[in-house]
Amino acid sequence: MNTLWAPFVLLNIGCTGRVLLQVLTDFVPKVAYPLIGFTGFIELTALTWWGIELWRTMNVAKTSRTKLLTAPFPLPAQ
């Protein structure tokens, strides 16, 4: 399974929860306001997870790069 599905789902849950709770602040503010912070934490967790996976992917690409970039390039004819 791809490791980026979990942060994708968490980000969507956090975003959906935030939108729903912001609507609920008009009707039950004492319940909705404390939970809005938790949805932000869920989104922050998802973005951190995604950033770590992105960093790992870029780091692996750097170490397993082929020798193509170190090969001498042909000079244009003059």
MMTF fields as JSON, N, C-alpha, C and O atoms, coordinates in Angstrom:
{
  "mmtfVersion": "1.0.0",
  "mmtfProducer": "UNKNOWN",
  "numBonds": 311,
  "numAtoms": 312,
  "numGroups": 78,
  "numChains": 1,
  "numModels": 1,
  "chainsPerModel": [1],
  "groupsPerChain": [78],
  "chainIdList": ["A"],
  "bondAtomList": [4, 2, 8, 6, 12, 10, 16, 14, 20, 18, 24, 22, 28, 26, 32, 30, 36, 34, 40, 38, 44, 42, 48, 46, 52, 50, 56, 54, 60, 58, 64, 62, 68, 66, 72, 70, 76, 74, 80, 78, 84, 82, 88, 86, 92, 90, 96, 94, 100, 98, 104, 102, 108, 106, 112, 110, 116, 114, 120, 118, 124, 122, 128, 126, 132, 130, 136, 134, 140, 138, 144, 142, 148, 146, 152, 150, 156, 154, 160, 158, 164, 162, 168, 166, 172, 170, 176, 174, 180, 178, 184, 182, 188, 186, 192, 190, 196, 194, 200, 198, 204, 202, 208, 206, 212, 210, 216, 214, 220, 218, 224, 222, 228, 226, 232, 230, 236, 234, 240, 238, 244, 242, 248, 246, 252, 250, 256, 254, 260, 258, 264, 262, 268, 266, 272, 270, 276, 274, 280, 278, 284, 282, 288, 286, 292, 290, 296, 294, 300, 298, 304, 302, 308, 306],
  "bondOrderList": [1, 1, 1, 1, 1, 1, 1, 1, 1, 1, 1, 1, 1, 1, 1, 1, 1, 1, 1, 1, 1, 1, 1, 1, 1, 1, 1, 1, 1, 1, 1, 1, 1, 1, 1, 1, 1, 1, 1, 1, 1, 1, 1, 1, 1, 1, 1, 1, 1, 1, 1, 1, 1, 1, 1, 1, 1, 1, 1, 1, 1, 1, 1, 1, 1, 1, 1, 1, 1, 1, 1, 1, 1, 1, 1, 1, 1],
  "groupList": [{"groupName": "MET", "atomNameList": ["N", "CA", "C", "O"], "elementList": ["N", "C", "C", "O"], "formalChargeList": [0, 0, 0, 0], "bondAtomList": [1, 0, 2, 1, 3, 2], "bondOrderList": [1, 1, 2], "singleLetterCode": "M", "chemCompType": "L-PEPTIDE LINKING"}, {"groupName": "ASN", "atomNameList": ["N", "CA", "C", "O"], "elementList": ["N", "C", "C", "O"], "formalChargeList": [0, 0, 0, 0], "bondAtomList": [1, 0, 2, 1, 3, 2], "bondOrderList": [1, 1, 2], "singleLetterCode": "N", "chemCompType": "L-PEPTIDE LINKING"}, {"groupName": "THR", "atomNameList": ["N", "CA", "C", "O"], "elementList": ["N", "C", "C", "O"], "formalChargeList": [0, 0, 0, 0], "bondAtomList": [1, 0, 2, 1, 3, 2], "bondOrderList": [1, 1, 2], "singleLetterCode": "T", "chemCompType": "L-PEPTIDE LINKING"}, {"groupName": "LEU", "atomNameList": ["N", "CA", "C", "O"], "elementList": ["N", "C", "C", "O"], "formalChargeList": [0, 0, 0, 0], "bondAtomList": [1, 0, 2, 1, 3, 2], "bondOrderList": [1, 1, 2], "singleLetterCode": "L", "chemCompType": "L-PEPTIDE LINKING"}, {"groupName": "TRP", "atomNameList": ["N", "CA", "C", "O"], "elementList": ["N", "C", "C", "O"], "formalChargeList": [0, 0, 0, 0], "bondAtomList": [1, 0, 2, 1, 3, 2], "bondOrderList": [1, 1, 2], "singleLetterCode": "W", "chemCompType": "L-PEPTIDE LINKING"}, {"groupName": "ALA", "atomNameList": ["N", "CA", "C", "O"], "elementList": ["N", "C", "C", "O"], "formalChargeList": [0, 0, 0, 0], "bondAtomList": [1, 0, 2, 1, 3, 2], "bondOrderList": [1, 1, 2], "singleLetterCode": "A", "chemCompType": "L-PEPTIDE LINKING"}, {"groupName": "PRO", "atomNameList": ["N", "CA", "C", "O"], "elementList": ["N", "C", "C", "O"], "formalChargeList": [0, 0, 0, 0], "bondAtomList": [1, 0, 2, 1, 3, 2], "bondOrderList": [1, 1, 2], "singleLetterCode": "P", "chemCompType": "L-PEPTIDE LINKING"}, {"groupName": "PHE", "atomNameList": ["N", "CA", "C", "O"], "elementList": ["N", "C", "C", "O"], "formalChargeList": [0, 0, 0, 0], "bondAtomList": [1, 0, 2, 1, 3, 2], "bondOrderList": [1, 1, 2], "singleLetterCode": "F", "chemCompType": "L-PEPTIDE LINKING"}, {"groupName": "VAL", "atomNameList": ["N", "CA", "C", "O"], "elementList": ["N", "C", "C", "O"], "formalChargeList": [0, 0, 0, 0], "bondAtomList": [1, 0, 2, 1, 3, 2], "bondOrderList": [1, 1, 2], "singleLetterCode": "V", "chemCompType": "L-PEPTIDE LINKING"}, {"groupName": "ILE", "atomNameList": ["N", "CA", "C", "O"], "elementList": ["N", "C", "C", "O"], "formalChargeList": [0, 0, 0, 0], "bondAtomList": [1, 0, 2, 1, 3, 2], "bondOrderList": [1, 1, 2], "singleLetterCode": "I", "chemCompType": "L-PEPTIDE LINKING"}, {"groupName": "GLY", "atomNameList": ["N", "CA", "C", "O"], "elementList": ["N", "C", "C", "O"], "formalChargeList": [0, 0, 0, 0], "bondAtomList": [1, 0, 2, 1, 3, 2], "bondOrderList": [1, 1, 2], "singleLetterCode": "G", "chemCompType": "PEPTIDE LINKING"}, {"groupName": "CYS", "atomNameList": ["N", "CA", "C", "O"], "elementList": ["N", "C", "C", "O"], "formalChargeList": [0, 0, 0, 0], "bondAtomList": [1, 0, 2, 1, 3, 2], "bondOrderList": [1, 1, 2], "singleLetterCode": "C", "chemCompType": "L-PEPTIDE LINKING"}, {"groupName": "ARG", "atomNameList": ["N", "CA", "C", "O"], "elementList": ["N", "C", "C", "O"], "formalChargeList": [0, 0, 0, 0], "bondAtomList": [1, 0, 2, 1, 3, 2], "bondOrderList": [1, 1, 2], "singleLetterCode": "R", "chemCompType": "L-PEPTIDE LINKING"}, {"groupName": "GLN", "atomNameList": ["N", "CA", "C", "O"], "elementList": ["N", "C", "C", "O"], "formalChargeList": [0, 0, 0, 0], "bondAtomList": [1, 0, 2, 1, 3, 2], "bondOrderList": [1, 1, 2], "singleLetterCode": "Q", "chemCompType": "L-PEPTIDE LINKING"}, {"groupName": "ASP", "atomNameList": ["N", "CA", "C", "O"], "elementList": ["N", "C", "C", "O"], "formalChargeList": [0, 0, 0, 0], "bondAtomList": [1, 0, 2, 1, 3, 2], "bondOrderList": [1, 1, 2], "singleLetterCode": "D", "chemCompType": "L-PEPTIDE LINKING"}, {"groupName": "LYS", "atomNameList": ["N", "CA", "C", "O"], "elementList": ["N", "C", "C", "O"], "formalChargeList": [0, 0, 0, 0], "bondAtomList": [1, 0, 2, 1, 3, 2], "bondOrderList": [1, 1, 2], "singleLetterCode": "K", "chemCompType": "L-PEPTIDE LINKING"}, {"groupName": "TYR", "atomNameList": ["N", "CA", "C", "O"], "elementList": ["N", "C", "C", "O"], "formalChargeList": [0, 0, 0, 0], "bondAtomList": [1, 0, 2, 1, 3, 2], "bondOrderList": [1, 1, 2], "singleLetterCode": "Y", "chemCompType": "L-PEPTIDE LINKING"}, {"groupName": "GLU", "atomNameList": ["N", "CA", "C", "O"], "elementList": ["N", "C", "C", "O"], "formalChargeList": [0, 0, 0, 0], "bondAtomList": [1, 0, 2, 1, 3, 2], "bondOrderList": [1, 1, 2], "singleLetterCode": "E", "chemCompType": "L-PEPTIDE LINKING"}, {"groupName": "SER", "atomNameList": ["N", "CA", "C", "O"], "elementList": ["N", "C", "C", "O"], "formalChargeList": [0, 0, 0, 0], "bondAtomList": [1, 0, 2, 1, 3, 2], "bondOrderList": [1, 1, 2], "singleLetterCode": "S", "chemCompType": "L-PEPTIDE LINKING"}],
  "groupTypeList": [0, 1, 2, 3, 4, 5, 6, 7, 8, 3, 3, 1, 9, 10, 11, 2, 10, 12, 8, 3, 3, 13, 8, 3, 2, 14, 7, 8, 6, 15, 8, 5, 16, 6, 3, 9, 10, 7, 2, 10, 7, 9, 17, 3, 2, 5, 3, 2, 4, 4, 10, 9, 17, 3, 4, 12, 2, 0, 1, 8, 5, 15, 2, 18, 12, 2, 15, 3, 3, 2, 5, 6, 7, 6, 3, 6, 5, 13],
  "groupIdList": [1, 2, 3, 4, 5, 6, 7, 8, 9, 10, 11, 12, 13, 14, 15, 16, 17, 18, 19, 20, 21, 22, 23, 24, 25, 26, 27, 28, 29, 30, 31, 32, 33, 34, 35, 36, 37, 38, 39, 40, 41, 42, 43, 44, 45, 46, 47, 48, 49, 50, 51, 52, 53, 54, 55, 56, 57, 58, 59, 60, 61, 62, 63, 64, 65, 66, 67, 68, 69, 70, 71, 72, 73, 74, 75, 76, 77, 78],
  "secStructList": [7, 7, 6, 6, 2, 2, 2, 2, 2, 2, 2, 2, 2, 2, 2, 2, 2, 2, 2, 2, 2, 2, 2, 2, 6, 6, 6, 7, 2, 2, 2, 2, 2, 2, 2, 2, 2, 2, 2, 2, 2, 2, 2, 2, 2, 2, 2, 2, 2, 2, 2, 2, 2, 2, 2, 2, 2, 2, 2, 2, 2, 2, 2, 6, 7, 7, 4, 4, 4, 4, 1, 7, 7, 7, 7, 7, 7, 7],
  "xCoordList": [0.846, 0.0, 0.882, 1.915, 0.474, 1.227, 1.194, 0.145, 2.325, 2.406, 1.757, 1.649, 1.326, 0.721, -0.805, -1.43, -1.418, -2.87, -3.317, -4.319, -2.604, -3.0, -2.976, -3.954, -1.91, -1.968, -3.034, -3.611, -3.297, -4.35, -5.707, -6.491, -5.978, -7.251, -7.326, -8.363, -6.238, -6.238, -6.475, -7.218, -5.857, -6.039, -7.491, -8.046, -8.1, -9.498, -10.438, -11.422, -10.145, -10.954, -10.837, -11.837, -9.619, -9.413, -10.11, -10.721, -10.025, -10.65, -12.174, -12.845, -12.709, -14.158, -14.656, -15.677, -13.922, -14.303, -14.278, -15.157, -13.29, -13.186, -14.359, -14.943, -14.709, -15.826, -17.134, -17.923, -17.368, -18.6, -18.668, -19.722, -17.551, -17.556, -17.717, -18.311, -17.201, -17.402, -18.87, -19.357, -19.566, -21.002, -21.71, -22.635, -21.272, -21.908, -21.659, -22.376, -20.663, -20.438, -21.63, -21.806, -22.445, -23.643, -24.725, -25.555, -24.712, -25.795, -25.386, -26.146, -24.205, -23.723, -22.264, -21.358, -22.032, -20.657, -19.829, -18.615, -20.462, -19.698, -19.161, -18.188, -19.768, -19.301, -18.321, -17.298, -18.641, -17.884, -16.519, -15.537, -16.437, -15.17, -14.01, -12.917, -14.193, -13.056, -12.59, -11.41, -13.511, -13.141, -12.453, -11.762, -12.625, -11.978, -10.455, -9.761, -9.949, -8.507, -8.002, -6.899, -8.79, -8.391, -8.323, -7.439, -9.249, -9.186, -7.938, -7.355, -7.539, -6.285, -5.089, -4.153, -5.123, -4.046, -4.012, -2.936, -5.182, -5.239, -4.619, -3.839, -4.962, -4.401, -2.9, -2.162, -2.448, -1.015, -0.26, 0.828, -0.838, -0.228, -0.121, 0.912, -1.184, -1.178, -0.127, 0.586, -0.031, 0.956, 2.383, 3.286, 2.592, 3.919, 4.302, 5.424, 3.371, 3.598, 3.937, 4.882, 3.155, 3.396, 4.774, 5.492, 5.138, 6.441, 7.594, 8.599, 7.459, 8.506, 8.646, 9.761, 7.52, 7.58, 8.174, 8.919, 7.85, 8.431, 9.93, 10.686, 10.365, 11.79, 12.5, 13.582, 11.906, 12.517, 12.62, 13.633, 11.573, 11.586, 12.671, 13.393, 12.797, 13.828, 15.22, 16.16, 15.356, 16.64, 17.052, 18.226, 16.115, 16.416, 16.786, 17.713, 16.079, 16.379, 17.776, 18.45, 18.217, 19.553, 20.639, 21.673, 20.427, 21.456, 21.46, 22.485, 20.346, 20.31, 20.279, 19.842, 20.734, 20.765, 21.769, 22.825, 21.437, 22.356, 23.527, 23.524, 24.499, 25.713, 25.523, 26.497, 24.292, 24.027, 24.533, 25.085, 24.348, 24.754, 26.259, 26.76, 26.981, 28.434, 29.146, 30.36, 28.405, 29.011, 29.368, 28.655, 30.458, 30.845, 29.852, 29.455, 29.462, 28.559, 29.366, 30.444, 28.861, 29.594, 29.57, 28.555, 30.674, 30.772, 30.174, 30.341, 29.492, 28.933, 30.072, 31.116, 29.838, 30.848, 30.976, 29.987, 32.214, 32.456, 32.886, 33.136],
  "yCoordList": [-1.191, 0.0, 1.241, 1.279, 2.235, 3.475, 4.173, 4.232, 4.695, 5.313, 6.689, 7.265, 7.23, 8.561, 8.535, 9.596, 7.358, 7.29, 7.767, 8.474, 7.399, 7.784, 9.303, 9.846, 10.015, 11.467, 12.11, 13.132, 11.526, 12.044, 11.943, 12.891, 10.792, 10.591, 11.51, 12.124, 11.607, 12.484, 13.941, 14.648, 14.38, 15.771, 16.028, 17.077, 15.084, 15.249, 15.196, 15.934, 14.33, 14.275, 15.594, 16.143, 16.091, 17.353, 18.518, 19.352, 18.581, 19.668, 19.582, 20.59, 18.395, 18.208, 18.539, 19.206, 18.065, 18.36, 19.844, 20.357, 20.53, 21.98, 22.713, 23.598, 22.366, 23.03, 22.751, 23.668, 21.511, 21.177, 21.86, 22.348, 21.89, 22.524, 24.034, 24.644, 24.642, 26.078, 26.413, 27.452, 25.542, 25.736, 25.535, 26.274, 24.54, 24.251, 25.335, 25.391, 26.191, 27.262, 28.215, 28.896, 28.269, 29.111, 28.496, 29.211, 27.178, 26.5, 26.012, 26.165, 25.434, 24.924, 25.355, 24.53, 26.625, 27.124, 26.492, 26.345, 26.115, 25.543, 24.161, 23.719, 23.482, 22.16, 22.287, 21.603, 23.155, 23.219, 23.887, 23.404, 24.98, 25.715, 24.89, 24.951, 24.127, 23.332, 22.261, 21.909, 21.745, 20.683, 21.203, 20.444, 22.473, 23.041, 22.944, 22.661, 23.175, 23.05, 21.646, 21.468, 20.657, 19.264, 18.947, 18.21, 19.499, 19.261, 19.907, 19.38, 21.042, 21.655, 20.777, 20.681, 20.132, 19.211, 18.012, 17.545, 17.518, 16.403, 16.827, 16.078, 18.021, 18.499, 18.732, 18.426, 19.268, 19.477, 18.149, 18.041, 17.149, 15.821, 15.255, 14.701, 15.394, 14.887, 15.6, 14.957, 16.916, 17.661, 17.345, 17.303, 17.125, 16.737, 15.37, 15.17, 14.435, 13.075, 13.139, 12.493, 13.928, 14.065, 14.681, 14.245, 15.691, 16.333, 15.391, 15.413, 14.563, 13.586, 12.576, 12.234, 12.097, 11.143, 11.785, 11.137, 13.045, 13.758, 13.902, 13.699, 14.252, 14.381, 13.05, 13.006, 11.963, 10.639, 10.264, 9.717, 10.559, 10.241, 11.031, 10.475, 12.296, 13.112, 12.663, 12.705, 12.245, 11.778, 10.473, 10.294, 9.565, 8.308, 8.58, 7.966, 9.489, 9.806, 10.375, 10.138, 11.119, 11.712, 10.64, 10.741, 9.632, 8.616, 7.541, 6.889, 7.332, 6.271, 6.826, 6.147, 8.032, 8.67, 7.954, 7.51, 7.853, 7.211, 8.137, 9.303, 7.621, 8.38, 9.287, 9.816, 9.468, 10.27, 11.697, 12.269, 12.272, 13.658, 13.836, 14.943, 12.78, 12.903, 12.567, 12.742, 12.089, 11.768, 13.064, 14.06, 13.054, 14.269, 14.542, 13.635, 15.793, 16.177, 16.492, 17.078, 16.113, 16.455, 17.957, 18.617, 18.476, 19.891, 20.15, 19.336, 21.25, 21.554, 21.86, 22.396, 21.51, 21.752, 23.247, 23.98, 23.674, 25.111, 25.393, 26.547],
  "zCoordList": [0.0, 0.0, 0.0, 0.668, -0.739, -0.81, 0.546, 1.187, 0.982, 2.302, 2.354, 3.437, 1.234, 1.241, 1.32, 1.348, 1.356, 1.499, 2.872, 2.981, 3.903, 5.265, 5.464, 5.979, 5.083, 5.227, 4.338, 4.709, 3.178, 2.306, 2.992, 2.975, 3.594, 4.29, 5.512, 5.762, 6.267, 7.439, 7.063, 7.744, 6.005, 5.569, 5.177, 5.502, 4.486, 4.097, 5.294, 5.341, 6.262, 7.479, 8.243, 8.704, 8.371, 9.077, 8.4, 9.068, 7.089, 6.348, 6.43, 6.652, 6.253, 6.351, 7.75, 7.917, 8.753, 10.133, 10.427, 11.119, 9.915, 10.151, 9.514, 10.14, 8.297, 7.618, 8.349, 8.579, 8.71, 9.425, 10.786, 11.193, 11.478, 12.802, 12.711, 13.6, 11.658, 11.506, 11.259, 11.704, 10.557, 10.383, 11.726, 12.064, 12.481, 13.767, 14.82, 15.818, 14.617, 15.596, 15.681, 16.692, 14.635, 14.679, 15.569, 16.13, 15.694, 16.407, 17.798, 18.755, 17.915, 19.215, 19.41, 19.292, 19.704, 19.773, 20.897, 20.752, 22.01, 23.115, 22.793, 23.405, 21.857, 21.438, 20.265, 20.224, 19.33, 18.086, 18.238, 17.673, 18.984, 19.066, 19.623, 19.061, 20.693, 21.18, 20.192, 20.168, 19.38, 18.443, 17.191, 16.51, 16.876, 15.69, 15.822, 14.845, 17.012, 17.22, 16.96, 16.443, 17.31, 17.086, 15.595, 15.158, 14.81, 13.366, 12.758, 11.81, 13.307, 12.851, 13.164, 12.37, 14.332, 14.698, 13.747, 13.373, 13.361, 12.408, 11.076, 10.487, 10.605, 9.339, 9.436, 8.5, 10.555, 10.752, 10.767, 10.202, 11.41, 11.429, 10.012, 9.636, 9.235, 7.863, 7.007, 6.235, 7.141, 6.346, 6.775, 5.939, 8.058, 8.538, 7.997, 7.533, 8.058, 7.536, 6.053, 5.599, 5.288, 3.859, 3.599, 2.699, 4.384, 4.214, 4.489, 3.778, 5.513, 5.83, 4.699, 4.305, 4.175, 3.061, 1.809, 1.073, 1.566, 0.431, 0.598, -0.352, 1.804, 2.072, 1.88, 1.294, 2.366, 2.194, 0.728, 0.291, -0.033, -1.463, -2.179, -3.007, -1.878, -2.51, -2.071, -2.864, -0.847, -0.345, -1.018, -1.341, -1.233, -1.914, -3.359, -3.887, -4.002, -5.396, -5.531, -6.533, -4.538, -4.588, -4.47, -5.132, -3.654, -3.441, -4.508, -4.707, -5.206, -6.213, -7.636, -8.565, -7.792, -9.101, -10.01, -9.557, -11.25, -12.199, -12.487, -12.093, -13.16, -13.48, -14.69, -15.227, -15.118, -16.298, -16.139, -17.079, -14.962, -14.774, -14.678, -14.876, -14.382, -14.269, -15.582, -15.688, -16.576, -17.863, -18.589, -18.468, -19.333, -20.069, -21.193, -21.923, -21.317, -22.379, -23.632, -23.542, -24.787, -26.03, -26.265, -26.042, -26.707, -27.017, -28.391, -29.299, -28.554, -29.885, -30.867, -30.496, -32.09, -33.138, -33.382, -33.421, -33.544, -33.733, -35.145, -35.496]
}
